[in-house]
Amino acid sequence: MHTPKGSVHQFSNPHEEVARALVVLTPGIGAQYFPDVAAITNAGDGADRARLGAVMFRYGLLPAQPQ
């Protein structure tokens, strides 16, 4: 998969089995981004969009606006 800078994209796994991906970011945003997002999404109370947005902003990313 190639995602050009600024393009809208997402990842999901609608299946019961664990999915794994090798992600190469160039230039990198920092490996800590993914554990930071995982901590929010795996908290058990649903993904808090405000907290996810704050993490994205900290790494220079912007959430896509709903269409």
N, C-alpha and C positions, 0 to 999 in steps of 0.2 A: 504494500500500500504506500502510495506517495500522497502526502497532504500538503499542497502549496501553502505558504505563509498567508494567513488571513482567511483561509477557507474554513467553512463550518464543517465539523465532523464530530463523531462520537463513537464510543465502543460500547457494546453490550453483549451479554451472554444469556440468551433466553432458555438455556438448557440446564438440566440438573447437574451435569458434570462440570468440574472445574475447567476453565479455559485459561491458557497461558499465552502470552504474547511477548515477543522480543521487540522492544521499541527503541529505535535509534533516533535521537533528536540532534539535529545539527543546524544552527548552533544549539547547544544544550540549554535547557532551562534549569537544570539541577535535578539530580536523582531524588532528592527529598520530596519533590512535588507529588509523586505517586503515593508514597506512604502518608503524606499529609491528606491527600484526597481519600485514601483508603480508610484512614482513621475516622473521617466524617461519615462516609457511606456505610461503614461496617459498625457504626455505633449502636445499631439495633432500633433506633427511633426514626428511621427514614433519613433520606438525604436532606440536610438543611441547606436550602439554596443560598441563603445569605452567607453561611459559613463557607460553602463551596466557592461562592463568588469572591469572598475575601481571600481565600487561598489562591484562586486564579489570578486575582489582581496583584498579589504579592509576587507572583512569578511572571508578571507582565502579560497575562492572558486576559481575554475578555469573553464572558459567556455570550453565546448567541442569543439574540432576542427572539421570542416566540413569533411565529408568523401567523 
